[in-house]
Amino acid sequence: MGEELEELVKKIKAKDLNAEAKRRGIKTACVKKIDVAKQLPREVVEELSSKSKE
């Protein structure tokens, strides 16, 4: 699961990932994208990843 999550995160823009995290009250300052993604529900990360492809 770790490598798969990393691949999804690589496709997501940091701005989009942080915006989603802030909506859920997750701290984004001084945190790597992968660490933010781990705190988000899996389906949200997958949705953001599929949006980034378009």
QUIRABEL-V240085 format. One record per residue. RES is the residue in three letters. OMEGA is omega in whole degrees, -180 to 180 (999 if undefined). Layout:
res: (RES/RES)
omega: (OMEGA/OMEGA)
This chain:
res: (MET/GLY/GLU/GLU/LEU/GLU/GLU/LEU/VAL/LYS/LYS/ILE/LYS/ALA/LYS/ASP/LEU/ASN/ALA/GLU/ALA/LYS/ARG/ARG/GLY/ILE/LYS/THR/ALA/CYS/VAL/LYS/LYS/ILE/ASP/VAL/ALA/LYS/GLN/LEU/PRO/ARG/GLU/VAL/VAL/GLU/GLU/LEU/SER/SER/LYS/SER/LYS/GLU)
omega: (-178/180/179/178/178/179/178/-177/179/-178/-175/175/-178/-179/-180/-179/-179/179/179/180/-179/178/-177/177/180/-180/-179/-179/177/-180/179/180/-177/-180/176/-178/-180/-179/179/175/-177/-177/178/179/179/180/178/179/-179/177/-177/180/-174/999)
